[in-house]
Amino acid sequence: MFFRIINKAVKADAKAIIFIGLIVFVLISTRIIQLIEPETFNSYFNALWWVMTTITTVGYGDISPVTVGGQLFAIIVIYIFGIGIMGVAIGYIVDVYVEYKKKKEKGKLTYKGKNHFVVINYSKRSKETIEELINMHDKIEIVLIDETINITPLDDEKVHFISGDPADIRVLEKANISKSNSVMIFSSEGVSNASFADGQTLLIAMAIESYSEKIDTPIYTIAEVTSEKHITSFIHGGVDEFVTPNHTSARLIAKSGSYKGVSEVFRQLTSSNYGEDIFIIKPHRGWKTYQDAFNDLYKQGATLLSVDNNLDVSAKSNEKLNGKSKLLIVCKNDTFEEIKKYVS
């Protein structure tokens, strides 16, 4: 019987045994010193205070044994065994923290938060996007997925790195994409051929769509598309939005060449480093038409850009406004906070 108990104890988790043993040791030692010197340690809390300050080597000296028996107990039991057990326990805590940091840096940990942004594939453009998201949102976290790097490229507590194939359902689950705000898929910088690059992006998008159908939860996806001719395939793949950086840059340069200063306007609109920024709001219940929304927002210091992604606001000025529409506005952050309260 005795040997079976010893055998089970050896097989048990050593760390758990140490911590349980430490707790038991503290509780028993507290009671023993109280029995040895009831006048010095007139309450269980005073005895517990002395035991804890001693084994943690803090040693305030505000209370201590005065009898020979109490001092011998302190030397033999508390100093030798207590400080030793506490040292081992602290060592385990440090080991756990170091192991946690290593796993986090190597992208081995599962993300359990929600309302986060998921960025797939690390590149110059995705890095700039992550930096912009951090500037825009104080509390929202970002999960970066990439299979080409083995250690997190960004030293920021808001960024959680996951190493793995983003087309693998298990990797997507580790990123908790079902609870995410949106998923942004960037083209891999290691693929120069547009068809191959978009093919990889589409594969990831279809994996996300398949997972979305499996769990019966919509997942909003935004994909970087290298060639516009592939957009039809992405539409069939269930992607919600598309960004074509090469064509967008070319068109913006052409516009700037024709109408000087246009690029500066776009740069300010797409950056959070300026006073004005772009926000989405819902209509106020008192806004009946597009004109009502435009005029009211203008008075509050905001400009209405679009309704449900349509820019023809002025052309529809007298049309009825849908109460469930999404209104894109430009204003200062303080103004947005006031408008958000106003329309709620």
Residue pairs with C-beta under 8 A, 6 or more apart in sequence:
9 17
15 92
18 85
18 88
18 89
18 92
19 89
19 92
21 85
22 85
22 86
22 89
25 81
25 82
25 85
26 48
26 51
26 52
26 55
26 82
29 51
29 77
29 78
29 82
30 44
30 47
30 48
30 51
31 44
31 47
32 73
32 77
33 41
33 47
33 50
33 51
33 65
33 70
33 73
33 74
34 41
34 44
34 47
36 65
36 67
36 69
36 70
36 73
37 65
37 66
37 67
37 69
37 70
40 63
40 64
40 65
40 66
40 67
40 70
41 47
41 50
41 63
46 63
49 63
50 63
50 64
51 78
51 82
52 58
53 59
53 60
54 74
54 78
54 79
54 82
54 83
55 78
55 82
55 83
55 85
55 86
56 86
57 83
64 74
65 71
65 73
65 74
100 109
103 109
104 152
104 160
104 161
105 151
105 152
105 161
106 150
106 151
106 152
106 163
107 146
107 150
107 151
107 152
107 161
107 162
107 163
107 164
108 163
109 160
109 162
109 174
110 162
110 173
110 174
110 176
111 141
111 143
111 160
111 162
111 174
111 175
111 176
112 176
113 141
113 160
113 176
113 179
114 176
114 179
114 180
115 140
115 179
115 180
115 181
116 140
116 141
116 142
116 143
116 160
116 176
116 179
116 180
116 181
117 133
117 140
117 141
117 142
117 143
117 180
117 181
117 182
117 183
117 184
118 142
118 143
118 145
118 175
118 177
118 180
118 182
118 183
118 184
119 126
119 129
119 130
119 142
119 143
119 144
119 145
119 184
119 186
120 126
120 144
120 145
120 146
120 166
120 183
120 184
120 185
120 186
120 204
121 145
121 146
121 148
121 166
121 185
121 186
121 187
121 188
121 189
122 144
122 146
122 148
122 149
122 153
122 186
123 186
123 187
123 188
123 189
124 189
125 186
125 224
125 245
126 144
126 184
126 186
127 153
127 154
129 184
129 186
130 142
130 144
130 154
130 159
132 271
132 272
133 140
133 142
134 142
134 156
134 158
134 159
135 272
135 273
136 272
136 277
140 158
140 181
141 158
141 159
141 160
142 158
142 159
142 160
143 159
143 160
143 161
143 162
143 175
143 176
143 180
144 152
144 153
144 154
144 159
144 160
144 161
144 162
145 162
145 164
145 166
145 171
145 172
145 175
146 161
146 163
146 166
147 163
147 164
147 165
147 166
148 188
148 190
149 163
150 163
151 161
152 159
152 161
153 161
154 161
162 171
162 174
162 175
164 170
164 171
164 174
165 171
166 172
166 185
166 204
166 207
167 203
167 204
167 207
168 207
169 207
169 210
169 211
172 207
172 208
172 211
173 211
177 183
177 208
177 211
177 219
178 211
178 212
178 215
178 217
178 219
180 219
181 220
182 220
182 221
182 222
183 208
183 219
183 220
183 221
183 222
184 221
184 222
184 223
184 224
185 201
185 204
185 205
185 208
185 221
185 222
185 223
185 224
185 239
186 201
186 224
187 197
187 198
187 200
187 201
187 224
187 225
187 226
188 197
188 200
188 201
191 197
191 200
194 226
194 227
194 230
195 227
195 230
197 226
198 225
198 226
198 227
198 230
198 233
198 234
201 223
201 224
201 225
201 226
201 234
202 223
202 230
202 233
202 234
202 237
205 221
205 223
205 234
205 237
205 238
205 239
206 237
206 238
208 219
208 221
208 238
209 219
209 221
209 237
209 238
209 239
211 219
212 218
212 219
212 238
220 240
221 238
221 239
221 240
221 241
222 239
222 240
222 241
222 242
222 243
223 234
223 239
223 241
223 242
223 243
224 242
224 243
224 244
224 245
225 231
225 234
225 242
225 243
225 244
226 244
226 246
227 244
228 244
228 247
231 242
231 244
234 242
252 262
252 263
252 266
253 263
255 262
255 263
256 262
256 263
268 274
268 276
269 276
269 277
269 278
269 330
270 278
275 332
276 330
276 331
276 332
277 330
277 331
277 332
277 333
277 336
278 305
278 328
278 329
278 330
279 328
279 329
279 330
279 331
279 336
280 326
280 327
280 328
280 329
281 326
281 327
281 329
281 336
281 339
281 340
281 343
282 323
282 324
282 325
282 326
282 327
282 343
283 293
283 321
283 322
283 323
283 325
283 327
283 343
284 293
284 296
284 342
284 343
285 323
286 292
286 296
287 293
287 296
287 321
288 320
288 321
289 317
289 318
289 319
289 320
289 321
290 304
290 307
290 313
290 316
290 317
290 318
290 319
290 321
291 317
291 318
292 321
293 304
293 307
293 321
293 327
294 304
294 313
294 314
294 317
297 303
297 304
297 327
297 329
297 331
297 339
298 304
300 331
300 335
300 338
300 339
300 342
301 331
301 332
301 335
302 329
302 330
302 331
302 335
302 336
302 339
303 329
303 330
303 331
304 313
304 327
304 328
304 329
305 311
305 313
305 328
305 329
305 330
306 313
306 327
306 328
307 313
307 316
307 321
307 325
307 326
307 327
307 328
308 322
308 325
308 326
309 326
309 328
310 316
329 336
329 339
331 339
